[in-house]
Amino acid sequence: MELEECIKGRRSIRRYRDQPVPRAAVDKLLEAGVYAPSGMNIQPWRFVVIQNKETIQLLSRKTKELLLGMPWPENLLKAFSSEEDTIFYGAPLLILIAVKRIEEWKTVNLLDTGLVAENMFLQAYQDGLGSCFIGFGSVLNQDPQLLAQMGVPEDHELLGCLIFGYPAQSPSTRPREARVLGWIE
């Protein structure tokens, strides 16, 4: 697949077929991720790979429980109250990205996590997998004991929740344009 096609064709997927992602494909995703650039080449990311359906459902339920304790618009409260997996969308693969909690590096770590995610998303798309960044998953930082059960050390924080799987939908690509505020020559 050409790079431009990959960049322009990749969409966030929120419906997946009930089909596991093979280990070789997961390894390719992780490899793509670690080749992302990072501030001063620190490579702060650490991964937790979860393919167990019950564990993903547990994390989804806990995320919704934590979110319901916050003020949200009615449509989100309804989604968070649903019995359906409105957090991880039934994806067969969840990859958590955690970094060591260092306040001075917070912004750099957030950017680095985004770069890792995009590399993994482009690899996934090229390999026929769907993906989505789940921002709501960060509320799991409020339950360090649960994160510890997942393998996230106490001195780390969760910065990325990425889901992957074989798409059960194909959202269309909409045209986009660069909104340039200035062009100085």
N, C-alpha and C positions, 0 to 999 in steps of 0.2 A: 504494500500500500504506500502510495506517495505521502510525504509528510503533510502537504497542504490538504489532501483529502482526509487524512487522519484528524488534523486540527479542526477542519470545518465540519466534519461528519460526526464527531463524537458528541453525544448528548447524555444528560443525566437520565439514568434508567431507574424506574421505581416499580417495575413488575418483572419477575424472574420466573423462569421455568424451574420445576422441581428436579434439578439435575446438579450433582456436585461438580465443583471445579477440580480438575485433576491436580495432583501435587506438582507435576512439571509446570503447569500453567501458573500456579501460585509462586513457584520458585522464580519464574520469569518476571512476574509482577514485582517481587521483592528486589530482584536484580535491577530492574528498571528504576525502582525507587532509589536505591542506594547510589545510583549514578547521577542523581540530581545535584546541582550545586548547593553549597551551604556557606554561610558566613564564615570566613577565615578557614574554610574546609574542616570545620569542627565535626560535621556529620552527627548531630546530636540525637537523631531519631533512633528509636527502638520499637520493635514491632511485636504485636501479639496477634497471632493468626487463629481465628476461630471458625471452625467448620461444623461444630456440633450444633444442631438445630435447637435443642433445648437450651443451650447456653445463650445463643443469639436471642431466643424468645425471652429468656430471663432478663437479659440486658435491655431488651425493648420494653418489657414491663416496668423495670426499675426506672428507665429513662422517663417513661410516661408518668410514673408516680411522682418523680421529682418535678417534672414540668407542671403537673397539675397543682403544685403548691405555689405557682407563680401567676401573676396576672397576664392573661393572654386574651386575644380576640375570641369571640364565641366559636368561630369555625375551628380554631386550633384546640380550644378546650374540648370540643366535640371529638376531634381526631384523637386527642390524648386519652379520652374516655372510652374509645372504641376497643372492642375485643380483638380487632384485627391488628396486625403488625404495621402500624402507621409510622414507625420509626425506621426499621431496617427492611421493611417491605418484603419480608420472606426471602431475602437474599441468602444463598447457600454459603456465602463467604463474607466474613467481617474481618477487616484488618484494622486494629487499633494502632495509632502512632502516639507514642509517649516520648517525652523528653525530660531530662533532669530539670527540676524546678529551680531556676536561677532568675530572679526578678530582672536583673540587668540585661538578660538575654531574651526576655519574653518576646519582644517584637521580632528579633532575628529568628527565634525558634518557630514563631508563627509563620513567617515567610518561608523558612526552610521546609516546614511541614507542607505548605501549599505546593512548593516545587516538587517534593517527593510525590505528593498525591497526583499532580498533573502527569508526571512521568509514568506513574502506574496506570493512570486512566488512559493515556495514549497507547500504552502497551496492551492494555485490556481490549481497547477498541480494535486495534490491529489484529488481535487474536480472536475476535468474535465474541468477546465478553462485554457485558454492560457494567456500568459503574456509577456510583454517586457518592458525593461527600455529604455526610450527615452531621450538620452543625449542631443539632440538638443533642447529640451524643456527649458533648462536652460537659453536660450537667452531671455526668457520672463521676466527675471529680469530687462531687459532694459526698460520695460514698467510697472513701479510700479503702475500706475493708473489702468491698466487692471488687474493686480494681486489683487489690492485692491477690484475691483469689484467682484473678485472670492472669496474674504474673507481672503486674505493674508495680514496681518498687514504691515504697512510701515516699521517697524523695523525688518521684517523677510525677508529671501531670499529663493527662490525656489531652492532646491537641488535635487529633484527627481520628474520625471514625469513617472508614471507607467500606462500601459494600460492593460486591462483585457477583456476577453470575451470568448465565445465559439469558439474554433478554427475551421477555414475553411480549414486548412492545417495540415499536420503531418510531419514536417521535421524529417529526420532520424538522429539517434544518430551516431556520428563518434567516433571511438576509440581515446582516448587521453592517454598521458603518462606524468608522473611527470618529469620535467626537473630539476634534483637535481644538484645544483652547488657544493655542498660539503656534506659530511656526516662524522661528527666527533664523534668518539666513545671514 
